[in-house]
Amino acid sequence: MDAIVALAKRRGFIFQSSEIYGGLNGFFDYGPLGVELKKNIRDCWWADMVRRRDDIVGVETSIIMHPKVWEASGHVAGFTDPLVDCKVSKQRYRADQLFFAAVVVTGADGVAKTVGYVSALESEKTTADLQAAAENLKRKKAIQGQLAPVQPKDMTEATPEEIPLIPSPATGEPGSLTEPRAFNMMFETHVGPMRDSSAVAYLRPETAQGMFVDFKNVVDTGRVKLPFGIAQIGKSFRNEITPRNFIFRSREFEQMEMEYFIHPDADWLKCHEEWLAWCQEWLKSIGLPESHLSLHEHPKAKLAFYSRRTVDIMFRYPFGVQELWGIAARSDYDLQQHQKHSGVPQVYFDEATKQKVVPHVIEPAVGVDRILLAVLCAGYAEEDVKDDKGNVEKRTVLRLSPRIAPVKVAVLPLLKNKEALVGRAKELYGKLKRNYAVFYDEAGAIGRRYRRQDEIGTPWCVTIDFDTIEKDGTFTLRERDSMQQKRITEAELFALLAEKVY
Ligand code: GAP
């Protein structure tokens, strides 16, 4: 992860927000290459989800909506995370990410006794950390006997009697952790000059509600027929208690969500499965390897308040297997809620039965930033390669799909002081630039220029050499992953790009 974060900074993909003031936790900026990569991810999703389908339309709704939207949706009352404070260190933890275990030792008398508690923050090795802490505690207190394997629980499961006995991860001492309390993650603001409660509004915590609130408008104006979807890409804001893992969990992020409305009598489970399959295929189409993807079905007891089934597509990040894309079956919860709270019927007229129905919804919801982090993690590699003289050197390479790579082709004249080479290179560069993100580079040895492109994920480099200008007009095409080179004509180059960049 450190290498990926360093590359992201060094090559201008991602910076800390307001870095010159020390940064702001949970906020990030995208640099010149990052913004291209992010835009390409968005554009691919929009093309495949909206433009290339006949049953899905797009919207762009406002970030700040009527506060009643969030009352109706359940977010004012229920969009909370359980928060635990450490009264001594003033640190705050998400209760479901703070784990503890009783330290149980069986003495010579055969009786198992709890001799203390240990705690650890959620990680890939939470259980191992707790076990190590338990062994430490037993050693420190010089307790004889057989230590039992720890049984980790999170702080939402702690009893009132246990809470004062659990050590704070910040101080290592018990007695300072509070009971978990519900913390609403919506950012509040005020609309207009008044700063009283009548002016309170929220920065949206999900883009989804925009689609529900505009459902009637789209039905009345869009000539849509069930089943159909409404899609949106846009910023969402959550005052996360513990933003972490770089851009994985941040406080300002971008979502790509689609609400797929189906007839209440339709087979929602089948539709849910179909969208689950679609989303996995789409992730593969932008270059995420199948080996890094898995599914996680939310247990019934842990479903979000609006969901009757949620399956997450998980991705193997360097910091663990984590949620990438949630596919939820939201039933008619949202439309019913808005119908109730607004008094405006949220119905669709079913021509077949001549009845008005409130459709049900399947919702694939994904974060652009999480996809971007996934493609960086999956694509990053450090390799030993041989240079022209056979010397082994390191190359850093980002294996990004041509669909999303920030730069598609680099155009390189073999020598920068040969006018004919430079002229032809600039001519080609100008032509490519009309349709593609292209980079022109004439500085340094050709091998060095290849390496610079490898590191930012450019799939192809084209070198203009003496054969180009003196012989047949072909260029050398060098492929990033295989590092193989071949001669190619201009027409072939454009055909290659048309096929791979879509
Ligand atoms: N409308 C449903 C909804 O918003 P969610 O599971 O809370 O569901 C959907 O969010 C997706 O948005 C997640 O799967 C994740 O990709 C992304 N996401 C959620 N919270 C995020 C955060 N704090 N930072 C970055 N991405 C986030």
Boltz pocket constraint, residues with backbone or C-beta under 6 A from the ligand:
constraints:
  - pocket:
      binder: B
      contacts: [[A, 205], [A, 206], [A, 207], [A, 208], [A, 238], [A, 240], [A, 247], [A, 248], [A, 249], [A, 250], [A, 251], [A, 252], [A, 253], [A, 254], [A, 255], [A, 257], [A, 323], [A, 324], [A, 325], [A, 326], [A, 363], [A, 365], [A, 366], [A, 367], [A, 368], [A, 369], [A, 370]]
      max_distance: 6.0
